[in-house]
Each structure stands twice: as structure tokens, then as C-alpha cells.
């Protein structure tokens, strides 16, 4: 059983490292354009809406303040807080 736990932990670490190398979101601090658009599409389609790629790309551009093609935690924080005002 311990071998299985070690294997699962090792695979999780490798998958996280590979995702980070590709610039994909690891669910934590950063998210590249493709990962952002895929996440937006999944969210819209799950709610039964019609996905608009142009709108998702525009939203990404607005959030990517420094234009490096990755949304960092610092760039995401002001956007997250915007929706919480007045609550």
C-alpha cells in the first residue's frame, strides 16, 4: 500500500512540474492564455451558455496587465476583488 501512495504522490509532482513548464495553470498562481480560454469555455458550457472565444480572449488581454501571456496571482487579485465589492 505504501508503494501506491508513493507512486501517486510522485505522479502528482511530475504532472504539476510538466504543467508549470508548459505555462499552464496548476490551479494555483498562474494561467496562460490557452488554459484561461479553455477554463472559460468549460465554465460557460457547463452553465448551458454559448461560449464566445473573442470575449474570452478580450478578458484575458484585460487581465494580463504586463502582456507576458500569463495571468499571475497579482494580475488576478484586482479582478477577483472587483466582483466582491458591495457584498
C-alpha positions, 0 to 999 in steps of 0.5 A, spaced: 500 500 500 505 504 501 508 503 494 501 506 491 501 512 495 508 513 493 507 512 486 501 517 486 504 522 490 510 522 485 505 522 479 502 528 482 509 532 482 511 530 475 504 532 472 504 539 476 512 540 474 510 538 466 504 543 467 508 549 470 513 548 464 508 548 459 505 555 462 499 552 464 495 553 470 496 548 476 490 551 479 494 555 483 498 562 481 498 562 474 494 561 467 496 562 460 492 564 455 490 557 452 488 554 459 484 561 461 480 560 454 479 553 455 477 554 463 472 559 460 469 555 455 468 549 460 465 554 465 460 557 460 458 550 457 457 547 463 452 553 465 448 551 458 451 558 455 454 559 448 461 560 449 464 566 445 472 565 444 473 573 442 470 575 449 474 570 452 480 572 449 478 580 450 478 578 458 484 575 458 488 581 454 484 585 460 487 581 465 494 580 463 496 587 465 504 586 463 502 582 456 507 576 458 501 571 456 500 569 463 495 571 468 499 571 475 496 571 482 497 579 482 494 580 475 488 576 478 487 579 485 484 586 482 479 582 478 477 577 483 476 583 488 472 587 483 466 582 483 466 582 491 465 589 492 458 591 495 457 584 498 
